[in-house]
Amino acid sequence: MEFHGSTAVVTGASRGLGVYIAETLARKGCRLALAARSEDELQSVTARIQSMGVRAIGIPTDVSDRDALQNLVDRTNAEIGPIDILVNNAGIEKYSDFVNYDLDTIERIIRVNVVSPEWLTRLVVPQMVERGRGHVVNIASVAGKTAVPFNTIYSSSKHALVGFSWSLREELKPKGVGVSVVCPGFVAESGMFADWSGGRKPPAASRPVSPQQVADATVKAIEEDIAEIIVARGLAKVVDVFHAISPNFTTKVARRSGAYKFLSTAKDAHFRS
């Protein structure tokens, strides 16, 4: 897909992976509509993208609000043009023992991580189908490919996002619209893992990747119309293969490597987005 002159929407763009994805798309020549809840941080990132010589607008958006999503689509179309690329990056997580999750927390995570990207995709895809071009990238997680105890709601939401991506891809393929899912492992330097880990290193089997690697994978998925890319190191890089062959083997390796013990150290952390 041609990037130069295309219009891209990136959610969760005020910090973390969203910033790296936006900057990487800007270097490819995309016009950008950046969406996030934090208005001050969003405007700072928007100014940085504009300084790269591309058209960019920041639109404060709560992705769990349908009216806000409609406003995002309407403003993007009106101010910088029809949407060619959608990157559903916004997400939240909360580590906890499952028995301690309150029902509102479960609903909020599922709404932001699953329902919201499906809503926004539904608002954007018809115009892509009409033009016979476009690409949707959903930022999921290795947590959507295997078991992740103490983060079960986040993991279930990312499993759902992977399934949504694959199913929609097959539906839209004949219409000239691509759909990809990118599944990062732990991401160092910036983002949710960097927030709660406090610089502590996970077990060797789950070594972190850089946010730029995830951004590069996102662009590659669009450019080459790749269905799924796992961005991870060590055994996590092939966790989907091992899990498909033998889920019990995968969980035994994770348990013995200390990965589950490491995950338990994040229990009861505040929402991360």
Rosetta blueprint (number, residue, H / E / L):
1 M L
2 E L
3 F L
4 H L
5 G L
6 S L
7 T E
8 A E
9 V E
10 V E
11 T E
12 G L
13 A L
14 S L
15 R L
16 G L
17 L H
18 G H
19 V H
20 Y H
21 I H
22 A H
23 E H
24 T H
25 L H
26 A H
27 R H
28 K L
29 G L
30 C L
31 R E
32 L E
33 A E
34 L E
35 A E
36 A E
37 R L
38 S L
39 E H
40 D H
41 E H
42 L H
43 Q H
44 S H
45 V H
46 T H
47 A H
48 R H
49 I H
50 Q H
51 S L
52 M L
53 G L
54 V L
55 R L
56 A E
57 I E
58 G E
59 I E
60 P E
61 T L
62 D L
63 V L
64 S L
65 D L
66 R H
67 D H
68 A H
69 L H
70 Q H
71 N H
72 L H
73 V H
74 D H
75 R H
76 T H
77 N H
78 A H
79 E H
80 I L
81 G L
82 P L
83 I L
84 D L
85 I E
86 L E
87 V E
88 N E
89 N L
90 A L
91 G L
92 I L
93 E E
94 K L
95 Y L
96 S L
97 D L
98 F H
99 V H
100 N H
101 Y L
102 D L
103 L H
104 D H
105 T H
106 I H
107 E H
108 R H
109 I H
110 I H
111 R H
112 V H
113 N H
114 V H
115 V H
116 S H
117 P H
118 E H
119 W H
120 L H
121 T H
122 R H
123 L H
124 V H
125 V H
126 P H
127 Q H
128 M H
129 V H
130 E H
131 R H
132 G L
133 R L
134 G L
135 H E
136 V E
137 V E
138 N E
139 I E
140 A L
141 S L
142 V H
143 A H
144 G H
145 K L
146 T L
147 A L
148 V L
149 P L
150 F L
151 N L
152 T H
153 I H
154 Y H
155 S H
156 S H
157 S H
158 K H
159 H H
160 A H
161 L H
162 V H
163 G H
164 F H
165 S H
166 W H
167 S H
168 L H
169 R H
170 E H
171 E H
172 L H
173 K H
174 P H
175 K H
176 G L
177 V L
178 G E
179 V E
180 S E
181 V E
182 V E
183 C E
184 P E
185 G L
186 F L
187 V E
188 A L
189 E L
190 S L
191 G L
192 M H
193 F H
194 A H
195 D H
196 W H
197 S H
198 G L
199 G L
200 R L
201 K L
202 P L
203 P L
204 A H
205 A H
206 S H
207 R L
208 P L
209 V E
210 S L
211 P H
212 Q H
213 Q H
214 V H
215 A H
216 D H
217 A H
218 T H
219 V H
220 K H
221 A H
222 I H
223 E H
224 E H
225 D L
226 I L
227 A L
228 E E
229 I E
230 I E
231 V E
232 A L
233 R L
234 G H
235 L H
236 A H
237 K H
238 V H
239 V H
240 D H
241 V H
242 F H
243 H H
244 A H
245 I H
246 S L
247 P H
248 N H
249 F H
250 T H
251 T H
252 K H
253 V H
254 A H
255 R H
256 R H
257 S H
258 G L
259 A H
260 Y H
261 K H
262 F H
263 L H
264 S H
265 T L
266 A L
267 K L
268 D L
269 A L
270 H L
271 F L
272 R E
273 S L
